[in-house]
Amino acid sequence: MAETTGSSFKLKSGFGIYKGETLKEVTLRFSPQKSKWIKGQIWDKNQKEKILKDGSIELTFNVANYAEIMMEILKHGSNVEVIKPKSLRELIRGEAKKITKLY
């Protein structure tokens, strides 16, 4: 939700350059192999990092728009899984289906 001051409002930002009135919380799980590269990276100033028993890492942070985070997720291929939200997971699944049709 936008922060309001009188009749004006402030757009919020999370991961990337996009800003919006509402932010969506995203959780990504990176494989143990990819976690070596992801550990300690700052994607959003308010992110949460959780190291799992198998060595994988879950990052939770806010985004204002899915466009930029989708590019980042696809860049990591099968070494990252969208845990939440379901709507972003479905967008990635749809893009993966389009990719498999090319190859």
C-alpha positions in Angstrom: 0.0 0.0 0.0 1.2 3.5 -0.7 2.4 5.7 2.1 0.2 8.8 2.3 0.9 12.3 3.5 -2.0 14.5 3.2 -3.2 14.2 -0.4 0.1 12.9 -1.8 1.4 9.4 -1.7 4.8 7.7 -1.9 5.5 4.8 -4.2 7.3 1.9 -2.4 10.1 -0.1 -3.8 11.6 -3.5 -3.2 13.8 -5.5 -5.4 14.9 -3.8 -8.6 14.0 -0.5 -10.1 10.2 -0.8 -10.2 8.1 1.1 -7.7 4.4 0.7 -6.9 1.7 1.4 -4.4 1.7 -2.2 -3.2 4.6 -4.6 -2.6 4.4 -8.4 -3.0 6.4 -10.7 -0.8 8.5 -13.2 -2.8 10.3 -16.3 -1.5 12.9 -18.0 -3.7 14.8 -21.2 -2.8 18.2 -21.6 -4.4 19.9 -25.0 -4.7 22.9 -25.8 -2.5 25.2 -25.4 -5.6 23.8 -21.9 -6.4 23.6 -20.9 -2.7 27.4 -20.5 -2.6 27.0 -17.6 -5.0 23.8 -16.2 -3.5 24.7 -16.2 0.2 25.2 -12.6 1.4 23.9 -10.9 -1.7 21.6 -8.0 -1.0 18.5 -8.0 -3.2 16.4 -5.8 -1.0 17.4 -3.9 2.2 14.7 -5.7 4.1 15.3 -9.2 2.8 15.4 -12.3 5.0 17.9 -15.1 4.3 17.3 -18.6 5.6 19.9 -21.4 5.2 18.2 -24.8 5.1 19.7 -28.1 6.3 20.5 -29.3 2.8 22.6 -26.2 2.1 20.0 -24.4 0.0 19.0 -20.8 0.8 15.6 -19.2 0.9 15.5 -15.4 0.2 12.3 -13.5 1.1 11.9 -9.9 -0.1 9.4 -7.5 -1.6 8.9 -6.6 -5.2 6.7 -3.9 -6.7 6.5 -5.6 -10.2 7.2 -9.1 -11.4 8.9 -8.2 -14.6 12.4 -7.7 -13.3 12.4 -10.5 -10.7 11.2 -12.9 -13.5 14.3 -12.1 -15.5 16.5 -12.8 -12.5 14.7 -16.1 -11.7 15.0 -17.3 -15.3 18.7 -16.4 -15.3 19.3 -19.0 -12.5 17.4 -21.8 -14.4 16.7 -25.0 -12.4 18.9 -23.8 -9.5 16.0 -21.6 -8.2 12.4 -22.3 -7.2 9.7 -19.8 -6.6 8.2 -20.8 -3.2 5.7 -17.9 -3.1 3.6 -16.3 -4.3 1.7 -18.8 -6.3 1.0 -16.1 -9.0 4.7 -15.6 -9.7 5.3 -19.4 -9.6 2.6 -19.7 -12.3 4.2 -17.0 -14.5 7.6 -18.8 -14.3 5.9 -22.1 -15.1 4.3 -20.6 -18.2 7.5 -19.1 -19.4 9.3 -22.5 -18.8 6.7 -24.2 -21.0 7.3 -21.6 -23.8 11.1 -22.2 -23.5 10.7 -26.0 -23.8 8.7 -25.5 -27.0 11.7 -23.7 -28.5 14.1 -26.6 -27.7 
